[in-house]
Structures are given as structure tokens and as C-alpha cells.
Amino acid sequence: IKAAIEQVWLPAARALEERLLRLTEVGADVPMLAHTHGQPATPVTIGKEMAVFAHRFARQIARVEASEYLGKINGATGTWAAHVVSVPGADWPRIAKAFVEGLGLTWNPITTQIESHDWQAELYSDIARAGRIAHNLATDCWTYISMGYFHQNLAAQGSTGSSTMPHKVNPIRFENAEANLEVSAALLDSLAATLVTSRMQRDLTDSTTQRNIGVALGHSILAYDNLVRGLDGVDINAARMAEDLNANWAVLGEAVQQAMRAAAIAGATGMANPYERLKELTRGHEVGAEEMRGFIAGLGLPAEVEERLLALEPASYIGLSPEIARWALRAGTNAD
């Protein structure tokens, strides 16, 4: 298990994190309309959204990297009884500790016939959680492709598209990743839940259960490979994102109402009921640049506030998104 994690799973996970950071860098300054509850929301950059996944995934990698792999050698019920009777003069705990640690494992001195497997449950829960974050990435990327925010590079995907509809390029890498991560999580959850239990001093349920460890990790690694290949096969479609931004000037309602509140605190008059006034303007209505700027101009805001808001457009209302993306890039560089 130690070798599987350190030599196979972690390199696969780090490869996915690296691709996320690459997309974070490319998209750090590319504005995108956000969607909360599936509805148009305060814009971000696509790089910032990839940074969220990179940051989440990196935390799970760090947890797995810090995993302990426990081992024991202390006899049929964990007492060194036969050892002590056979060679009573030996310091068996010291010998056992040196032997286990010599294998690159952490010594567990207090066990039944078996090492209790708690560390395995901890490890599999972390790997399952990493997989669920990767699953979230897969579904988001699938959605961005369906919206046209990501454009699939057919040659990079290594796909011939739909079998009967030649106009389509199916996002199969992300779909395959989803399925493999679901199988992996189901097995890992079962392992984590059951391996902590052994009846009294020993039973053999763990023997059968542990035969599925490789299967669980294999599905996880296959999913990460699909995600890496999927991310390698998409390009950011900034023009398509710009279309949606330009069609959703109503998202600036948040900026306007907050500026009104700040102006009121600073002593400006006529700033009452900002939420209700913006709701009346935007909810259920088509609001373009002209309508939004006309509304702003009619509020009686202090000149510098009005000027700032009139210069705003959906594509520039991205807050600190580029800086946030670069935080993740710096963290990734430091981790390397």
C-alpha cells in the first residue's frame, strides 16, 4: 500500500494538480460569468475557478503525503508471549520496533493479532475525498464544455466524436473520470468503514476486503489520467464567455447597491433601499449597458463613486480574481 500510494497514486494526483495550475495560469485574467444556483452571478475569471480546484486538491494531496503506514510484529494476540517464552532474555519490543521501522513503517506496539488498520481507514477516506473533489472538477468541466466556455481540441482529445452525429465532440474524458471516481469512492468508503472492525482478537473479514484496495486505487488513477488528458484537450473560449458577460449587465446590481450603502455610510443622501431599487430594475427585466448606466447616473451618487460605477462593465467586475489565481500558482510553486 505504501508503495502504491507513494510511487503510483501520488504522482498521478500531482500530475492532475499540475494541469490545474497550468489552466489557472492561462485563465487567470480571462473573465467569465459565474453561475450560482445555475443563474448568472458575480463574474470571476476561469483561472480563479481552476485555482479553487487546485487549492482543494493540493490540501488532500498533502494529507495523503503525511499518511502513516503502521506495522507490528508481536505474536498471535499482540503479547509477544511465544517470543518471551522462547528467548526470555531478549528485549522483544525493542527488536520489534527496529524491525518494523527498518521496513519504512511506523511501529504500532499495541495491537491484537492484527495491526488495527485504522491508518488504512484514514488514508482511504482522504483518497476518496480527493476523488470527490476531482469528480466535482469533472462535472464542472463537462458543464463548461456544454456552455461553450471550453472548446475541445479534437486532436488532443484523441477522439473521433459521436458515432452517428459528426458535428459533435463528446467530453468522454470527463465522463469516464466521473464514472471511475464513483466506483473508486464506493470501494474506498467500504474499506474505510469496515477495516476498523475485527471481532475480538482476530477475524478474516479484512482479508477479503483488502483484496479490493488495488481495484479502488486503480479506478482513482484511471480517473486522474482521464482528467489530465481531458484538461490537455480543452482551450478557453474567451469570446464565448464575453458574449455571456455582455448579455448580463444585471450582475452589476450587486456592485451598485454595495456602493450605495458605502456612500450612505459616508454621508450621502438619497441612498435608501438599495436592494429593492436594484431588484426593481433587474429582476425579470432585460438590462443592458444603457439601462444600467442610466440608473447609476440617476442615483445622485458622489461624483467619484458615480464615475467608478459608470466605468464598470461585467467583464471588469471580477474583484481580485486574477490575484486569487496567482495565490494558487505561488502555493503550487512553493509546494514543488
C-alpha positions as CSV (number, residue, x, y, z in Angstrom):
1,I,0.0,0.0,0.0
2,K,2.8,2.4,0.9
3,A,4.5,1.8,-2.5
4,A,1.2,2.1,-4.4
5,I,0.5,5.5,-2.8
6,E,4.0,6.9,-3.0
7,Q,5.0,5.5,-6.4
8,V,1.7,5.5,-8.3
9,W,-1.2,7.3,-6.7
10,L,0.7,10.5,-5.6
11,P,2.4,11.0,-9.0
12,A,-0.9,10.7,-10.7
13,A,-2.6,13.1,-8.3
14,R,0.3,15.6,-8.7
15,A,0.0,15.4,-12.5
16,L,-3.6,16.5,-12.2
17,E,-2.7,19.3,-9.8
18,E,-0.1,20.5,-12.3
19,R,-2.6,20.6,-15.2
20,L,-5.0,22.6,-13.0
21,L,-2.3,25.1,-12.2
22,R,-1.4,25.3,-15.8
23,L,-5.0,26.2,-16.7
24,T,-5.1,28.5,-13.7
25,E,-2.2,30.5,-15.1
26,V,-3.6,30.6,-18.7
27,G,-7.0,31.7,-17.5
28,A,-6.0,34.0,-14.5
29,D,-7.1,37.2,-16.3
30,V,-9.9,35.7,-18.6
31,P,-13.3,37.0,-17.2
32,M,-16.2,34.6,-17.0
33,L,-19.8,34.9,-15.9
34,A,-20.3,32.9,-12.7
35,H,-23.4,30.8,-12.1
36,T,-24.7,30.3,-8.6
37,H,-27.7,28.0,-8.4
38,G,-27.4,27.8,-12.2
39,Q,-28.2,31.5,-12.6
40,P,-25.9,34.4,-13.8
41,A,-23.9,35.7,-10.8
42,T,-20.9,38.0,-10.0
43,P,-18.2,37.4,-12.6
44,V,-14.9,35.7,-11.9
45,T,-12.1,34.5,-14.1
46,I,-11.8,31.0,-15.3
47,G,-8.3,30.8,-13.9
48,K,-9.7,31.7,-10.4
49,E,-12.2,28.8,-10.6
50,M,-9.4,26.4,-11.6
51,A,-7.4,27.8,-8.7
52,V,-10.2,26.7,-6.4
53,F,-9.9,23.2,-7.5
54,A,-6.1,23.2,-7.5
55,H,-6.2,24.5,-3.9
56,R,-8.7,22.0,-2.7
57,F,-6.9,19.1,-4.4
58,A,-3.5,20.2,-3.1
59,R,-4.8,20.0,0.5
60,Q,-5.9,16.4,0.0
61,I,-2.5,15.5,-1.6
62,A,-0.8,17.0,1.5
63,R,-2.9,14.9,3.8
64,V,-2.1,11.7,1.8
65,E,1.6,12.7,1.7
66,A,1.5,12.9,5.6
67,S,0.0,9.4,6.0
68,E,1.4,7.0,8.5
69,Y,1.8,3.3,7.4
70,L,1.7,1.2,10.6
71,G,3.2,-2.2,11.2
72,K,3.5,-4.7,14.0
73,I,5.2,-8.0,14.9
74,N,4.1,-9.1,18.3
75,G,2.6,-12.6,18.1
76,A,-0.8,-14.3,18.0
77,T,-2.6,-11.9,20.3
78,G,-0.2,-9.0,20.5
79,T,1.6,-10.0,23.7
80,W,5.0,-11.4,22.5
81,A,4.0,-14.5,24.6
82,A,5.8,-17.1,22.5
83,H,8.7,-14.8,21.9
84,V,9.3,-14.2,25.7
85,V,9.0,-18.0,26.5
86,S,11.3,-19.0,23.7
87,V,14.0,-16.3,24.2
88,P,13.3,-14.7,27.6
89,G,16.4,-12.6,27.7
90,A,15.6,-10.6,24.5
91,D,14.1,-7.1,24.5
92,W,11.3,-8.0,22.2
93,P,9.6,-4.7,22.0
94,R,12.9,-3.0,21.0
95,I,13.6,-5.7,18.5
96,A,10.1,-5.5,17.0
97,K,10.3,-1.7,16.8
98,A,13.7,-1.8,15.0
99,F,12.4,-4.5,12.6
100,V,9.1,-2.7,11.7
101,E,10.8,0.7,11.3
102,G,13.5,-0.9,9.2
103,L,10.8,-1.7,6.7
104,G,9.9,2.0,6.4
105,L,6.8,1.7,8.6
106,T,5.6,3.3,11.8
107,W,5.7,0.8,14.7
108,N,2.4,0.0,16.4
109,P,3.2,-1.6,19.8
110,I,-0.4,-2.1,21.0
111,T,-2.5,-4.5,18.9
112,T,-4.4,-7.7,18.8
113,Q,-3.3,-10.4,16.4
114,I,-3.6,-7.9,13.6
115,E,-2.5,-4.3,13.2
116,S,-5.8,-2.5,13.6
117,H,-6.0,-0.9,10.2
118,D,-7.1,2.5,11.5
119,W,-4.4,4.2,9.4
120,Q,-5.8,2.5,6.3
121,A,-9.3,3.8,7.0
122,E,-7.8,7.3,7.4
123,L,-5.9,7.0,4.2
124,Y,-8.8,5.7,2.1
125,S,-11.1,8.5,3.4
126,D,-8.5,11.1,2.3
127,I,-8.2,9.4,-1.1
128,A,-12.0,9.2,-1.5
129,R,-12.3,12.9,-0.6
130,A,-9.7,13.8,-3.2
131,G,-11.6,11.8,-5.7
132,R,-14.8,13.6,-4.9
133,I,-13.1,16.9,-5.5
134,A,-11.8,15.6,-8.8
135,H,-15.4,14.4,-9.5
136,N,-16.6,18.0,-8.9
137,L,-13.9,19.2,-11.4
138,A,-15.1,16.7,-14.0
139,T,-18.7,17.7,-13.8
140,D,-17.8,21.4,-13.9
141,C,-15.5,21.0,-16.9
142,W,-18.3,19.0,-18.6
143,T,-20.7,21.8,-18.0
144,Y,-18.2,24.5,-19.2
145,I,-17.8,22.5,-22.4
146,S,-21.6,22.3,-22.8
147,M,-21.8,26.1,-22.4
148,G,-19.1,26.6,-24.9
149,Y,-16.7,28.1,-22.3
150,F,-14.2,25.4,-23.0
151,H,-13.5,24.4,-26.6
152,Q,-12.4,20.8,-27.2
153,N,-9.4,20.2,-29.3
154,L,-10.3,17.1,-31.2
155,A,-6.7,16.1,-32.0
156,A,-5.6,16.4,-28.4
157,Q,-8.6,14.5,-27.1
158,G,-7.8,11.6,-29.3
159,S,-11.5,11.2,-30.1
160,T,-13.4,10.9,-33.3
161,G,-16.6,12.4,-31.8
162,S,-20.1,11.0,-31.9
163,S,-20.7,7.7,-33.6
164,T,-23.7,8.9,-35.5
165,M,-23.6,12.7,-35.2
166,P,-20.5,14.0,-36.9
167,H,-20.9,17.6,-35.6
168,K,-20.3,16.5,-32.0
169,V,-17.2,16.1,-29.9
170,N,-18.2,14.2,-26.8
171,P,-16.4,15.1,-23.5
172,I,-15.6,11.5,-22.9
173,R,-12.5,12.1,-20.7
174,F,-14.5,13.9,-18.1
175,E,-17.4,11.4,-18.3
176,N,-15.0,8.5,-17.9
177,A,-13.4,10.2,-14.9
178,E,-16.8,10.7,-13.3
179,A,-17.6,7.0,-13.6
180,N,-14.2,5.8,-12.3
181,L,-14.3,8.1,-9.4
182,E,-17.7,6.9,-8.4
183,V,-16.6,3.3,-8.4
184,S,-13.4,4.2,-6.6
185,A,-15.2,6.2,-3.9
186,A,-17.7,3.4,-3.3
187,L,-14.9,0.9,-2.7
188,L,-12.8,3.3,-0.6
189,D,-15.8,4.2,1.6
190,S,-16.4,0.5,2.1
191,L,-12.8,-0.1,3.0
192,A,-12.7,2.8,5.4
193,A,-15.9,1.7,7.1
194,T,-15.1,-2.0,7.5
195,L,-11.4,-2.3,8.1
196,V,-11.6,-0.7,11.5
197,T,-13.6,-3.6,12.9
198,S,-12.1,-7.0,13.8
199,R,-14.0,-9.4,16.1
200,M,-12.2,-9.7,19.4
201,Q,-8.6,-10.7,18.7
202,R,-9.0,-11.6,15.1
203,D,-11.3,-12.5,12.2
204,L,-10.7,-12.8,8.5
205,T,-13.2,-10.3,7.0
206,D,-10.3,-7.9,6.4
207,S,-8.6,-10.5,4.3
208,T,-11.3,-10.4,1.6
209,T,-11.9,-6.7,1.9
210,Q,-8.2,-5.8,1.4
211,R,-8.2,-7.7,-1.9
212,N,-10.0,-4.7,-3.3
213,I,-7.5,-2.0,-2.4
214,G,-5.7,-2.2,-5.7
215,V,-9.0,-2.1,-7.6
216,A,-10.1,1.1,-5.6
217,L,-6.8,2.8,-6.3
218,G,-6.8,1.7,-9.9
219,H,-10.1,3.3,-10.6
220,S,-8.9,6.5,-9.0
221,I,-5.7,6.6,-11.0
222,L,-7.5,5.9,-14.2
223,A,-9.9,8.8,-13.5
224,Y,-6.9,11.1,-12.9
225,D,-5.4,10.1,-16.2
226,N,-8.7,10.8,-18.0
227,L,-8.9,14.2,-16.3
228,V,-5.3,15.1,-17.3
229,R,-6.0,14.1,-20.9
230,G,-9.3,16.0,-20.8
231,L,-7.7,19.2,-19.5
232,D,-4.9,18.9,-22.1
233,G,-7.6,18.7,-24.7
234,V,-9.6,21.9,-23.9
235,D,-8.9,25.5,-24.8
236,I,-10.5,28.5,-23.0
237,N,-13.1,30.1,-25.3
238,A,-12.8,33.8,-24.1
239,A,-15.0,35.0,-26.9
240,R,-17.9,32.8,-25.8
241,M,-17.5,33.9,-22.2
242,A,-17.5,37.6,-23.3
243,E,-20.8,37.0,-25.1
244,D,-22.5,35.9,-21.8
245,L,-20.9,38.7,-19.8
246,N,-22.1,41.3,-22.3
247,A,-25.6,39.8,-22.1
248,N,-25.8,40.0,-18.3
249,W,-25.3,43.6,-17.2
250,A,-27.8,42.9,-14.4
251,V,-24.9,41.3,-12.4
252,L,-23.6,44.8,-11.7
253,G,-26.6,45.3,-9.5
254,E,-24.5,43.9,-6.6
255,A,-21.8,46.4,-7.2
256,V,-24.2,49.3,-7.4
257,Q,-26.2,48.5,-4.2
258,Q,-23.0,48.0,-2.2
259,A,-21.6,51.3,-3.5
260,M,-24.9,53.0,-2.5
261,R,-24.6,51.5,1.1
262,A,-21.0,52.7,1.4
263,A,-21.9,56.2,0.1
264,A,-24.8,56.4,2.6
265,I,-22.4,55.5,5.5
266,A,-20.1,58.2,4.2
267,G,-22.9,60.7,4.5
268,A,-24.5,60.8,1.0
269,T,-28.3,61.3,0.9
270,G,-30.9,59.5,-1.3
271,M,-29.2,56.1,-0.9
272,A,-32.2,54.4,0.8
273,N,-33.4,50.9,-0.1
274,P,-30.6,49.9,-2.5
275,Y,-31.5,46.2,-2.7
276,E,-35.2,46.9,-3.5
277,R,-34.3,49.6,-6.1
278,L,-31.9,47.3,-7.9
279,K,-34.4,44.4,-7.7
280,E,-37.0,46.6,-9.4
281,L,-34.5,47.4,-12.1
282,T,-33.1,44.0,-12.8
283,R,-35.4,41.1,-11.7
284,G,-37.4,39.8,-14.6
285,H,-36.1,42.6,-16.9
286,E,-33.6,42.7,-19.7
287,V,-30.9,45.1,-18.5
288,G,-28.2,46.3,-20.9
289,A,-25.4,48.8,-20.6
290,E,-27.6,51.7,-21.4
291,E,-30.2,50.9,-18.8
292,M,-27.7,50.1,-16.1
293,R,-25.7,53.3,-16.7
294,G,-28.8,55.4,-16.9
295,F,-29.9,54.0,-13.5
296,I,-26.5,54.8,-12.0
297,A,-26.5,58.3,-13.4
298,G,-29.8,59.0,-11.8
299,L,-28.9,57.9,-8.2
300,G,-27.2,61.2,-7.2
301,L,-24.1,59.4,-6.0
302,P,-21.0,61.3,-5.1
303,A,-19.1,62.1,-8.3
304,E,-16.1,59.8,-7.8
305,V,-18.4,56.9,-6.9
306,E,-20.6,57.5,-10.0
307,E,-17.6,57.8,-12.2
308,R,-16.3,54.5,-10.9
309,L,-19.6,52.7,-11.4
310,L,-20.1,54.1,-14.9
311,A,-16.7,52.8,-15.9
312,L,-17.7,49.3,-14.7
313,E,-18.8,46.5,-17.0
314,P,-19.5,42.8,-16.4
315,A,-16.1,41.8,-17.8
316,S,-14.2,44.1,-15.4
317,Y,-16.3,43.3,-12.4
318,I,-14.0,40.4,-11.3
319,G,-12.7,41.7,-8.0
320,L,-9.4,40.1,-7.0
321,S,-9.9,37.0,-9.2
322,P,-6.5,37.3,-11.0
323,E,-4.7,37.8,-7.7
324,I,-6.5,34.8,-6.2
325,A,-5.4,32.7,-9.2
326,R,-1.9,33.7,-8.7
327,W,-2.0,32.9,-5.0
328,A,-2.7,29.3,-6.0
329,L,0.2,29.4,-8.5
330,R,2.6,30.6,-5.9
331,A,1.4,28.0,-3.4
332,G,1.9,25.3,-6.1
333,T,5.4,26.6,-6.9
334,N,6.3,26.6,-3.2
335,A,4.9,23.0,-2.8
336,D,7.1,21.9,-5.7
